[in-house]
Amino acid sequence: MHTDTRPQAWDDWRRITGMKAEPASQQTLEHFYLTLQAAAAGAGIAIAPYAVVRDDLERGQLVAPFGFVPDGTSYHLLSRQSPEQDGRVRQLTAWLRARTSQLENDPEPV
């Protein structure tokens, strides 16, 4: 299954891993959440970033048979004001850094 929010994810995965897996059929859903729900319901195989799928893996709703590979994507926080000027941005930045650190230190599922 594909997601509209990252339509090249499977192509990127095949390029990075060197695997030539081709789907028997394809379906595109609007967001990672929908593809993960469909995969958990047994409708197919999905691809998603570890941070998005971590809770589903921990609950045993999904498995990651090939593990995870870095793909060079990243997220950036943008704001009109710097954290020094806005306490809300400062709080969010601190929370994101703590969460990112926690995810980076999680043992990667196999």
C-alpha positions as CSV (number, residue, x, y, z in Angstrom):
1,M,0.0,0.0,0.0
2,H,1.1,3.5,-0.8
3,T,0.4,6.8,0.9
4,D,-0.3,10.1,-0.8
5,T,1.8,11.9,1.8
6,R,4.9,10.1,0.6
7,P,4.2,8.5,-2.8
8,Q,7.8,7.6,-3.5
9,A,8.4,5.7,-0.2
10,W,8.4,2.2,-1.8
11,D,10.7,3.3,-4.7
12,D,13.1,4.9,-2.2
13,W,13.0,1.8,0.0
14,R,13.8,-0.5,-3.0
15,R,16.6,1.9,-4.1
16,I,18.2,2.0,-0.6
17,T,17.8,-1.7,0.2
18,G,18.5,-3.0,-3.2
19,M,15.5,-5.3,-2.9
20,K,13.4,-5.8,-6.0
21,A,10.1,-6.6,-4.4
22,E,7.2,-5.8,-6.7
23,P,3.6,-5.7,-5.5
24,A,1.0,-8.1,-6.8
25,S,-1.4,-5.1,-6.6
26,Q,-1.3,-1.6,-5.3
27,Q,-3.6,0.7,-3.4
28,T,-2.9,4.4,-2.4
29,L,-4.4,5.8,0.7
30,E,-4.4,9.4,1.9
31,H,-2.1,9.2,4.9
32,F,0.3,6.9,6.8
33,Y,-2.4,6.4,9.5
34,L,-4.8,4.9,7.0
35,T,-2.2,2.6,5.4
36,L,-1.1,1.4,8.9
37,Q,-4.7,0.7,9.9
38,A,-5.3,-1.2,6.6
39,A,-2.1,-3.2,7.2
40,A,-3.1,-4.0,10.8
41,A,-6.5,-5.2,9.4
42,G,-4.6,-7.6,7.0
43,A,-5.4,-5.6,3.8
44,G,-1.8,-5.5,2.6
45,I,1.7,-4.3,3.4
46,A,2.5,-0.7,4.4
47,I,5.6,1.3,4.6
48,A,6.1,4.1,7.3
49,P,8.7,5.8,9.3
50,Y,9.7,4.2,12.6
51,A,8.4,7.2,14.7
52,V,5.0,6.8,13.1
53,V,4.7,3.0,13.5
54,R,6.6,2.5,16.8
55,D,3.4,2.2,19.0
56,D,1.8,-0.3,16.7
57,L,5.0,-2.4,16.8
58,E,5.1,-2.2,20.6
59,R,1.4,-3.3,20.8
60,G,2.1,-6.2,18.4
61,Q,-0.4,-4.9,15.8
62,L,2.3,-4.8,13.2
63,V,5.7,-6.3,12.6
64,A,8.7,-4.9,10.7
65,P,10.0,-7.9,8.8
66,F,12.9,-6.0,7.1
67,G,13.6,-3.5,10.0
68,F,14.1,0.1,9.2
69,V,16.5,1.9,6.9
70,P,17.5,5.6,7.0
71,D,16.1,7.4,3.9
72,G,17.5,10.9,4.4
73,T,14.2,12.5,5.2
74,S,13.8,14.8,8.1
75,Y,11.3,17.1,9.8
76,H,11.9,20.8,10.6
77,L,10.2,23.0,13.1
78,L,9.3,26.4,11.7
79,S,8.0,29.4,13.7
80,R,7.6,33.1,13.3
81,Q,9.4,33.6,16.6
82,S,12.5,32.0,18.0
83,P,12.2,29.8,21.2
84,E,13.9,32.6,23.2
85,Q,11.0,35.0,22.2
86,D,8.1,32.6,22.7
87,G,7.7,30.2,25.7
88,R,5.3,28.0,23.7
89,V,7.9,27.4,21.0
90,R,10.5,26.8,23.7
91,Q,8.3,24.2,25.3
92,L,7.6,22.5,22.0
93,T,11.2,22.5,21.0
94,A,12.2,20.9,24.3
95,W,9.5,18.2,24.0
96,L,10.5,17.4,20.4
97,R,14.2,17.1,21.4
98,A,13.3,14.8,24.3
99,R,11.0,12.7,22.1
100,T,13.6,12.5,19.3
101,S,16.3,11.4,21.8
102,Q,14.0,8.7,23.2
103,L,13.2,7.4,19.7
104,E,16.9,7.4,18.7
105,N,17.7,5.4,21.9
106,D,14.9,2.9,21.4
107,P,16.1,-0.6,20.3
108,E,15.2,-1.0,16.7
109,P,12.8,-3.8,16.1
110,V,13.8,-6.6,13.8
